[in-house]
Amino acid sequence: MYQMEMSITVGILALQGAFYEHIQLLKQAAANSTTENDTPTPQWEFIEVRTPQELDRCDALILPGGESTTISLVAARSNLLEPLRDFVKVHRRPTWGTCAGLILLAESANRTKKGGQELIGGLDVRVNRNHFGRQTESFQAPLDLPFLNSPEQDQPSFPAVFIRAPVVEKILPHEEGIQTSELQRDETVVAPSKHAKDQAARDAMATQVEVLATLPGRAAKLASEGRNIDADKETGDIIAVRQGNVFGTSFHPELTGDARIHSWWLRQVEESVKRRKQLEQR
């Protein structure tokens, strides 16, 4: 039986930061994509998003690395902040944030003066901004990312680039409204409450945050220096998480030339769009 080709539009928020690099890797990932059971590959369209009208065209969205405060301020001035919150938390479209994008997608962010940064939310986490220090302290680290590995073959490590990167400091309990306990913390901003619109949106939600990657090596370094360590506290910094429709990474895959994470994410987007269309047709 003939199956129609599905068209999927992915937006890249293009207010500031490394949006162009994301587009190039998305094109590379789409060109190399394959599907099972002779299913037609989707017709991918990748667009830069600077207006609410452009956001309305999107089935999925990437928030790139850059300056999270600048991105949030420009989004507010462009009347994009509330549409972005609706996209992520009301309509529950697939969204990926890298570095600054992870900060924006967190429900709570510390080292932030109230009034200086607004969040979109979607991930029940507290992020620690600029955890690794200044830009001069940026680094690259090979990462073992199990979610990229296929049963057929092991994949080489991923060359993750960290530039003034945040980490997930704490996974928060899921709350239907605002993260009220986080409101009491000093120098911490919290995302406003939003609720899923319909059944398709609710089905895209998840109450638990899944840790997809940590940055190892800290415990080994301390042990080599002859210092006592708490194994539970020294398991590594959380640098990649997923919760339902929202995915976040501390590092910059778009600056590596390695399209594996983009390929993986496009597969998640394709499955999400298929599920949503099936629910809408019922």
C-alpha positions as CSV (number, residue, x, y, z in Angstrom):
1,M,0.0,0.0,0.0
2,Y,1.4,3.4,-0.9
3,Q,2.2,5.7,2.0
4,M,2.3,9.4,1.7
5,E,5.5,11.2,2.6
6,M,5.2,13.1,5.8
7,S,6.4,16.7,5.9
8,I,8.0,18.0,9.2
9,T,9.2,21.5,9.9
10,V,12.0,22.0,12.4
11,G,12.7,25.6,13.6
12,I,15.9,26.9,15.1
13,L,15.5,29.9,17.3
14,A,17.6,32.5,15.5
15,L,17.7,35.5,17.9
16,Q,21.4,35.0,18.9
17,G,23.9,32.2,19.2
18,A,24.9,29.2,17.1
19,F,21.7,28.7,15.1
20,Y,23.5,28.5,11.7
21,E,25.7,25.6,12.9
22,H,22.6,23.6,14.0
23,I,21.0,24.0,10.6
24,Q,24.0,22.6,8.9
25,L,24.1,19.5,11.1
26,L,20.4,19.0,10.8
27,K,20.7,19.0,7.0
28,Q,23.5,16.5,7.3
29,A,21.5,14.3,9.6
30,A,18.4,14.4,7.3
31,A,20.5,13.5,4.3
32,N,21.8,10.4,6.1
33,S,18.5,9.4,7.6
34,T,16.9,6.0,6.9
35,T,13.6,4.4,7.9
36,E,12.5,0.9,8.6
37,N,10.0,-1.3,6.8
38,D,10.2,0.7,3.5
39,T,8.4,3.6,5.2
40,P,9.0,6.9,3.2
41,T,11.5,9.2,4.9
42,P,10.0,12.5,6.0
43,Q,10.4,15.6,3.9
44,W,12.3,17.8,6.3
45,E,12.3,21.6,6.3
46,F,14.6,23.6,8.6
47,I,13.8,27.2,9.2
48,E,15.1,30.1,11.2
49,V,12.6,31.3,13.8
50,R,12.4,35.0,14.8
51,T,8.7,35.7,14.9
52,P,5.6,34.0,16.4
53,Q,4.4,33.4,12.8
54,E,7.5,31.4,12.0
55,L,7.2,29.5,15.2
56,D,3.6,28.6,14.3
57,R,4.9,26.7,11.3
58,C,7.1,24.4,13.4
59,D,6.6,20.8,14.5
60,A,9.8,20.9,16.6
61,L,12.3,23.5,17.8
62,I,15.9,23.9,18.8
63,L,17.1,26.6,21.2
64,P,20.8,27.0,20.4
65,G,23.8,27.9,22.5
66,G,24.6,31.5,23.1
67,E,23.8,34.0,25.8
68,S,20.6,32.8,27.6
69,T,19.9,36.3,29.1
70,T,20.2,37.9,25.7
71,I,18.1,35.3,24.0
72,S,15.3,35.7,26.6
73,L,15.4,39.5,26.4
74,V,15.2,39.6,22.6
75,A,12.5,36.9,22.7
76,A,10.4,39.1,25.1
77,R,11.0,42.2,22.9
78,S,10.0,40.2,19.8
79,N,6.8,39.0,21.5
80,L,8.1,35.5,21.3
81,L,8.5,34.5,24.9
82,E,4.9,33.5,25.6
83,P,4.5,31.7,22.2
84,L,7.7,29.8,23.1
85,R,6.3,28.8,26.5
86,D,3.1,27.7,24.7
87,F,5.1,25.7,22.2
88,V,7.0,23.8,24.8
89,K,4.6,23.5,27.8
90,V,1.1,23.9,26.3
91,H,1.3,22.2,22.9
92,R,4.2,20.0,24.1
93,R,6.1,20.0,20.8
94,P,9.5,18.4,20.6
95,T,12.1,20.9,21.8
96,W,15.9,20.6,22.2
97,G,18.1,23.2,24.1
98,T,21.9,23.2,23.9
99,C,23.9,25.1,26.6
100,A,22.0,28.4,26.8
101,G,19.0,26.6,25.5
102,L,19.1,24.1,28.4
103,I,19.1,27.1,30.8
104,L,16.0,28.5,29.1
105,L,14.2,25.2,29.2
106,A,14.8,24.6,32.9
107,E,12.1,25.2,35.4
108,S,14.7,26.8,37.7
109,A,18.1,28.5,37.2
110,N,20.4,29.8,39.9
111,R,23.2,32.3,39.8
112,T,20.6,34.6,38.3
113,K,19.4,37.9,39.6
114,K,15.6,38.2,39.7
115,G,14.5,40.3,36.8
116,G,17.6,39.6,34.7
117,Q,16.6,36.4,33.1
118,E,13.3,34.8,32.1
119,L,12.8,31.1,31.6
120,I,10.6,29.1,29.2
121,G,10.6,25.9,31.3
122,G,9.6,22.4,30.4
123,L,12.3,20.4,32.3
124,D,11.8,19.8,36.0
125,V,15.4,20.6,36.8
126,R,17.5,23.4,38.4
127,V,20.5,24.4,36.4
128,N,23.7,26.0,37.6
129,R,24.7,28.6,35.1
130,N,28.3,28.9,34.0
131,H,29.2,25.9,36.1
132,F,32.5,25.4,34.5
133,G,33.7,29.0,34.7
134,R,34.5,31.6,32.1
135,Q,34.8,31.2,28.4
136,T,38.6,31.0,28.7
137,E,38.0,27.8,30.7
138,S,36.1,26.1,27.9
139,F,37.1,22.6,27.0
140,Q,36.3,19.5,24.9
141,A,35.7,16.1,26.4
142,P,35.0,12.6,24.8
143,L,31.6,11.4,26.1
144,D,30.1,7.9,26.1
145,L,26.5,8.5,25.2
146,P,24.6,5.2,25.6
147,F,21.4,6.6,23.9
148,L,23.4,6.9,20.7
149,N,24.6,3.3,20.7
150,S,22.9,0.7,18.5
151,P,22.7,-3.0,19.5
152,E,24.6,-3.8,16.3
153,Q,27.7,-1.8,16.9
154,D,29.5,0.3,19.5
155,Q,29.9,4.0,18.6
156,P,33.0,6.1,19.2
157,S,32.9,8.6,21.9
158,F,31.2,11.9,21.2
159,P,33.5,15.0,21.1
160,A,31.5,17.3,23.4
161,V,32.3,21.0,23.5
162,F,31.7,22.9,26.7
163,I,31.7,26.8,26.6
164,R,30.6,28.5,29.8
165,A,28.4,25.5,30.2
166,P,25.6,24.9,32.7
167,V,24.9,21.6,34.5
168,V,21.8,20.2,35.9
169,E,22.3,20.8,39.6
170,K,19.1,19.1,40.8
171,I,16.3,17.1,39.4
172,L,13.1,18.6,40.8
173,P,9.9,16.8,41.8
174,H,7.2,17.2,39.1
175,E,4.6,19.8,39.9
176,E,1.5,20.7,37.8
177,G,2.0,24.4,38.5
178,I,5.1,26.5,39.3
179,Q,8.0,25.1,41.3
180,T,7.0,26.8,44.5
181,S,9.9,25.5,46.6
182,E,12.4,27.0,44.2
183,L,10.8,30.5,44.6
184,Q,12.3,30.7,48.1
185,R,15.9,30.4,46.9
186,D,18.1,33.5,46.5
187,E,19.5,34.4,43.1
188,T,17.1,31.9,41.5
189,V,14.5,32.4,38.8
190,V,11.6,30.1,38.1
191,A,9.6,29.5,35.0
192,P,5.9,30.4,35.0
193,S,3.2,27.8,35.1
194,K,1.6,26.4,31.9
195,H,-0.6,23.5,31.4
196,A,-0.9,21.0,28.5
197,K,-3.6,21.9,26.0
198,D,-5.1,18.6,25.0
199,Q,-4.7,14.8,25.0
200,A,-2.0,14.8,22.4
201,A,0.0,17.3,24.5
202,R,-0.6,15.4,27.7
203,D,0.6,12.2,26.0
204,A,3.9,14.0,25.1
205,M,4.5,14.8,28.8
206,A,6.5,12.8,31.3
207,T,6.6,13.3,35.0
208,Q,10.1,12.0,35.4
209,V,13.4,13.5,34.2
210,E,15.7,10.9,32.5
211,V,19.4,11.5,32.9
212,L,21.0,10.7,29.5
213,A,24.6,11.6,30.2
214,T,27.0,12.7,32.9
215,L,30.5,14.1,32.7
216,P,32.8,11.5,34.4
217,G,36.3,12.0,35.8
218,R,35.8,14.1,38.8
219,A,35.9,11.2,41.3
220,A,38.9,9.7,39.6
221,K,40.7,13.0,39.8
222,L,40.0,13.4,43.5
223,A,41.0,9.8,44.2
224,S,44.3,10.3,42.3
225,E,45.1,13.2,44.6
226,G,44.6,10.9,47.6
227,R,41.5,12.7,48.8
228,N,38.4,11.0,50.3
229,I,35.4,11.0,48.1
230,D,31.6,10.4,48.6
231,A,30.8,8.0,45.7
232,D,27.2,9.0,45.7
233,K,28.1,12.7,45.3
234,E,31.0,12.2,42.9
235,T,29.3,10.3,40.2
236,G,29.7,13.2,37.7
237,D,27.9,16.3,36.5
238,I,24.5,15.8,34.8
239,I,25.0,17.2,31.2
240,A,22.1,15.7,29.2
241,V,18.5,15.1,30.2
242,R,15.1,14.4,28.7
243,Q,11.6,14.7,30.0
244,G,8.8,13.9,27.6
245,N,9.0,16.2,24.6
246,V,11.9,18.3,26.0
247,F,15.6,17.4,25.6
248,G,18.6,19.4,26.9
249,T,22.4,19.2,26.7
250,S,25.0,21.3,28.5
251,F,27.4,21.0,25.7
252,H,27.4,22.2,22.0
253,P,26.9,19.3,19.6
254,E,26.5,21.9,16.8
255,L,30.1,22.9,17.1
256,T,31.6,19.5,16.6
257,G,30.7,18.5,13.0
258,D,29.4,15.3,14.4
259,A,25.7,14.9,13.4
260,R,24.9,11.8,15.5
261,I,22.9,13.6,18.2
262,H,21.0,15.5,15.6
263,S,20.2,12.3,13.8
264,W,19.0,10.7,17.0
265,W,16.8,13.7,17.8
266,L,15.2,13.9,14.4
267,R,14.1,10.2,14.9
268,Q,12.5,11.3,18.2
269,V,10.8,14.2,16.4
270,E,9.5,11.9,13.6
271,E,8.0,9.5,16.2
272,S,6.4,12.3,18.1
273,V,4.9,13.9,15.0
274,K,3.5,10.5,14.0
275,R,1.9,10.0,17.4
276,R,0.4,13.4,17.4
277,K,-1.1,13.1,13.9
278,Q,-2.6,9.7,14.9
279,L,-4.3,11.2,18.0
280,E,-5.6,14.1,16.0
281,Q,-7.2,11.8,13.4
282,R,-9.2,9.8,16.0
